[in-house]
């Protein structure tokens, strides 16, 4: 019998760094934020981070998997 349980991916923790979307105000443009998200892959982690209400004015600048 073939055991495929190890082939199933588990949720991993991703560190998503967000930067403020461009605005006229220079002080607002410098803002950065970090979110830690559990997801199956990078695309899902990015979508989860951007879907959070506090991140509406931000965009993803980097995405790293935490081991």
N, C-alpha and C positions, 0 to 999 in steps of 0.2 A: 504494500500500500504506500502511496506517495504522500508524504507529509508536506503540505504547502503553507503551514501556519507561519513559518518564518518569512514568507514572501509578502505577507500583508504588512503594509506600512502603518506605523503608529504616528500619533500626533507628536510633532516636534515643537520646540520652543524657538521662536524667531525674534530677533531684536530689530525693530523697524524704526529707523531714524527719519523724522519728518522735518521739513523746513516749510516756513510760511510761504504761501503763494505771493507773487509779486504785488505790491501795492505802492501807492504814492509815498506813504510814510516810511522813511528809511529805518526808523526804530522798530517798526513792525516787521520789516523784511528780514531782520537779523534773527528773529525768534526760531528756536529749534525745540523739538520735543522727541522723546523716546518712548515707545510702547513695546511691551513684551507680549507676544501673541502665541497661542498654541494653534497649529494648523498642520495639514498633511503636506503642503508644498508651498513654495514661495508665492505663487499667484494667489492662493487662498489667504495667506498671511497678509499680503498687501491689501486685499479686498476687505478683510476683517478690520485692519487698522484704519482704513479710510472710511469705513462705515460707522465708526464711533462718532457720536455727536460732537465731542470736543475737538475732533480733528477735521472739521469741515473746511477750515481755512488753511489746511496744510496739504503738502504733497510728499510723496515718498522720495527721500534722497538716497537711502541705502537700506539694504535688507541682508541680515546675516543670520545663519543658523547657529544656535547655541548648543553646544554638546554637553 
